[in-house]
Amino acid sequence: MSIRSCAFVGLILLAGVEAKAGDFIVLSDLPYTQDQQQVFDDQIIPAIKADPAPFVIHVGDFKGSKEVCSDGLFQSVRDTLYDLKPGRVFLTPGDNDWTDCDRDSTGLAMREYDRLSRLRQIFFAPAPESPEEMGVVRQDGYPENARWVDQGVTFVTLHVVGTNNGRAQILLDDVDFALAQIGAREQANRVWLEGAVEQARDAQAKALVIAMQADITEPWGSGSCEGTTRTKCDAFATLRDQLKLAARRFGGPVLLIHGDSDPYCLDQEFGGDQAPNLWRLNSAGDYAVIDAVKVTVQPDSTPPFRAQTLLSGQAPRQGC
């Protein structure tokens, strides 16, 4: 993006244009510490509940990396999140929430696939009952993968996590079992994203919003994870290509939302020349900006997406 374009985007973001806007709230990488929990409880939760935005997406890491991944914690987080906007809260897990639960640094290392099973049971069995007009559907076997519609915009969550999508640091589970589970989840994500694009095209959606936890823009290893190459490889290579293809096929504005890394930023660079209609928002949290983010979709405007933190109104940095 040119300097002139970046300046124009910044002006739009700060101006707070509201015409024909569809708003929603994003949480990520929060809360990590007791201090962050205090801000979350005392300021962020009341602000979310008071805001008219119709729904919330938490893109994962709802706990710090050094907290025990206990059933009690999962249940407490579930109750807190689902109470923000009942029936209108969507969670896609992060690596802190299950993949990294086998680390001694949590205080009680636990098998990650046991934790994923319990997470799915606690958060999605049953899943929250959403308003019929949102048309919420969930993927069989992967209930964290959801799809819904709001204001003519199609939304989709994909279960993609840090730690190289779970391919690194498999400490307690059988490695072959874990890698098979990862391969199945990656295939499920591919199918789910393809279905979301088809639905959006068929419905002539105004925009497409894709949410996941991992920052897939930076490779972990060399080459894609195919055949016998299953660990020291880039677990996100194929997904990056699929996202760009999906944006081209859809044709309209596409926004990728993720957490997992710094900085809090918004750009149009990820798609490059292959998919200039693909934007990405690296949300707040992760120790840097302790806040929720309010995202506005304006498909007929330039830019089609804008964001600002809920408490302070801070716009994301232009360029990630």
C-alpha positions, 0 to 999 in steps of 0.5 A: 500500500502506498504512503498516501493510501495508508494516510487515507486509511488512517483518516477514515479509521479516526473519523468514525464513519458509521454509514451502513456499518456492521459492528462486532467485537473481537477478543484475543490473547486475554486475559493473561495475568491477574492485572489483565483479569482485573481490567477485563472484569472491571472495564472490558466486560461492562463495556462489551455488555453495554455496547450495541455490537450484536456479537463477540468473537474470541480468537483464542488464548483465553488464559495465560500460558502458565495457568493450569488447563483445568476443567474448573478454569474452562467452565469459569471462562465459558460462563464469563464469555457466554454471558457477554452476549448470550447466544452471540459469542463465538470462540475458536481456541488458541494454543494456550487453551489446549495445545500447550497444556502439556508444559511443566510451566503450567504447574500441572502438565496435562495431555493436550488432546485430553484438554481439547476433548474437555474444552469441546465438551465444556464449551460446545456440548451443547454449543450456545443457542444463537438467534435463528436469523444468524443462521449459525451452523457448526462443523461435525466433529469440530464444533468450534468451527462456526459459520453465520451471517450478519448484515449480509456479511458471512463470518467463519471461524477456523481452528488454527492455533500457534505452536505451528498449529500444534505440530511443535512440542508434542510432549505427552501425547503419542506423536503419531496420534497427535499428528494424525489429529492435526492432519484431520483438523487441517483437512476439516478447516480446508473443507469448512473454508471452502464451504464458507466461500461457496455460501458467501458467493451463493448468498452474494454476501457483501463481505467475508470475515475469517477468524482464527487464533494463529498468526499464519503470516510467519512460517515456522519451518521450511516447506509445507507439511505433506507426506512424511514431512510432518513436524519441522515444516511450515504448518501454515503454508497451504492455508496461506495459499488457500486463503488467497485463493478464497479471497480471489474466488469470493471477489469482495472484501475479505478480512482475516482476523487473528491474534497470537502475536504483536503488533495490534495492526491492520493491513492490506499487504498479506494478500499481495498482488494475488488477493488485493481484496484480502485484509488482515487484522492482528487483534489487541491483547498479548500483553501489548494492548489490553482491550477488546476491539470493535470492528466495523464492516463497510463493504461499499467504503474505502477501506471496507474494514476499520477497527478501534479498541473499545475502551480507548478508541485506539486504531490499529497501526497501519501495516503489520 
